[in-house]
Amino acid sequence: MFDELLKKNCFSTDKKEKQDAANQLEQLYGCQISAIEMDESVLFAHHARGCTIVAAKICENAVIYQNVTIGSNLRYNKRTETWENVGNPVIGKNVIVSDGAKILGPVIIGDGSVIGAGAIITKNIPEDSVAYGVNQYKPKDPDYDLVFYKNMIEPEQIVAACNDLIVKYNESKGCD
C-alpha cells in the first residue's frame, strides 16, 4: 500500500488523487514526501516512517531511512527585509540518508554519498563522502558500501550474529 500511495503522492498529475495520497501517507505512516523532482527509483526504508521530506530534487537510486528530515533552512533578514538561504536540498544519485539525519537548506549532497545516522547537514557534501555529526564529512572508502546494498544480507544472518553477540555478553557477565 505504501508504494502505491507514494507513487500517487509524488507522480500523479491529478491534484485530488495526489492530495488524498499525501493525507493517507501522513495518517498511516507519519510521513510527508514532496519534491520538485524525484526519480521513481528512490527507495524509502521502513515506509518512510517519521520522515518530513521537502526537497528540490531526489535523484535515482537514493535510499532514505526513517525519521529523516529534508527541507528548508531559510531566514528573514529584518535589516535588509529579504529572505536568505532560500531553497531546499538536492539529493544526488545513489545517496543514502540514514536514520534520523537532517539535511536543511539550499545544499547539494553529492552522488554516492552516505549521510550518517543523526547527522545534521546544512552545507554541501562532496560526492562519494560519508557525512556525520554536524557538517562533518570524509571520503567514502571505495571498497565498502555502507548501510544499504542491493544484494542485502538475509535476515537470518543478522539474527544469528545478534544471538552470537548475546552469548558473548552473557558469558562476560555471568548472565543466563
LUMVOZA-422848 format. One line per 10 residues: number of its first residue (from 1); their letters; for each residue x negated, y, z of C-alpha. Coordinates in steps of 0.1 Angstrom, whole numbers, plus 5000, padded with zeros to 4 digits. Each point is the difference from the previous one (the first is absolute). Layout:
BEGIN
NUM	a	X/Y/Z  ...
END
This chain:
BEGIN
1	mfdellkknc	5000/5000/5000  4971/5024/5008  4985/4997/4966  5033/5007/4983  5007/5031/5022  4964/5012/4994  5004/4998/4962  5033/5019/5001  4987/5026/5024  4968/5007/4981
11	fstdkkekqd	5009/4993/4963  5037/5004/4995  5012/5029/4979  5034/4998/5016  5000/5026/5028  5027/4983/5020  4984/4966/4997  4967/5015/5010  5015/5018/5031  5019/4969/5010
21	aanqleqlyg	4968/4979/4998  4981/5026/5020  5026/5000/5027  5000/4962/5002  4962/4999/5002  5001/5024/5029  5027/4981/5018  4987/4964/4994  4963/5006/5000  4994/5033/5017
31	cqisaiemde	4981/5014/4970  5001/5029/4976  4982/4996/4967  4997/5028/4974  4974/5008/4974  5000/5022/4970  4982/4972/4982  4997/4964/5012  4989/4969/4982  5024/4970/5002
41	svlfahharg	4971/4978/5011  4997/5018/5034  5005/4976/5029  5014/5008/5034  4990/4974/5027  5026/4992/5027  5027/5017/4979  4985/5034/5007  5013/4999/5036  4995/5034/5017
51	ctivaakice	4985/5016/4969  5006/5036/4989  4986/5003/4965  5002/5034/4981  4972/4999/4975  4991/5017/4968  4989/4968/4983  4994/4964/5011  4980/4981/4973  5001/4964/4990
61	naviyqnvti	4993/4972/5024  4999/5021/5031  5010/4982/5031  5016/5018/5029  5005/4984/5034  5025/5008/5028  5003/5032/5020  4981/5021/4974  5006/5037/4995  4991/5016/4967
71	gsnlrynkrt	5012/5036/4996  4994/5037/5001  4978/5020/5023  5010/5035/4989  4998/5031/5021  5014/5035/4997  4975/5029/5003  5019/5028/5017  4973/5026/4992  5001/4994/4962
81	etwenvgnpv	5036/4988/5000  4991/4970/4979  5001/4962/5003  4967/4982/5001  4988/4964/4996  5030/4993/4978  5004/4966/4984  5003/4963/5009  4973/4972/4997  4991/4981/4969
91	igknvivsdg	4992/4964/5008  4977/4985/4974  4999/4966/4983  4994/4969/5022  5001/5020/5032  5010/4983/5033  5016/5021/5027  4998/4980/5033  5024/5000/5030  5008/5033/5015
101	akilgpviig	4978/5021/4978  5009/5037/4993  4991/5017/4967  5010/5036/5000  4998/5029/4976  4988/5006/4964  4973/4973/5001  4989/4973/4976  4992/4965/5012  4975/4986/4975
111	dgsvigagai	5006/4967/4982  4991/4969/5018  4998/5016/5034  5013/4986/5033  5016/5022/5026  4994/4983/5034  5026/4994/5026  5009/5031/5019  4979/5023/4979  5009/5037/4996
121	itknipedsv	4990/5013/4966  5004/5036/4990  4971/5002/4975  4992/4983/4967  4985/4965/5003  4976/4989/4972  5008/4969/4980  4988/4966/5015  4998/5013/5035  5012/4988/5034
131	aygvnqykpk	5017/5029/5019  5004/4998/5038  5005/5022/5030  5006/5037/4991  4987/5008/4965  4971/4975/5004  4990/4977/4971  4972/4978/4987  4994/4981/4968  5019/4968/4997
141	dpdydlvfyk	4979/4968/5000  5004/4987/4964  4998/4964/5012  5032/5003/5021  5036/5009/4997  5016/5012/5032  5035/4994/5013  5016/4988/4968  4989/4978/4971  5022/4985/4973
151	nmiepeqiva	4989/4965/5010  5011/5003/5036  4992/4975/5027  5026/4975/5009  5019/5007/5033  4990/4966/5013  4964/5010/4998  5007/5031/5021  5019/4980/5026  4972/4975/5003
161	acndlivkyn	4974/5027/5004  5022/5017/5027  5004/4967/5018  4962/4995/5000  4995/5034/5015  5026/4993/5027  4981/4968/5009  4967/5019/5002  5016/5026/5022  5016/4974/5023
171	eskgcd	4968/4981/5003  4981/5032/5010  5025/5010/5026  5009/4965/5013  5036/5005/4988  5023/4972/4991
END
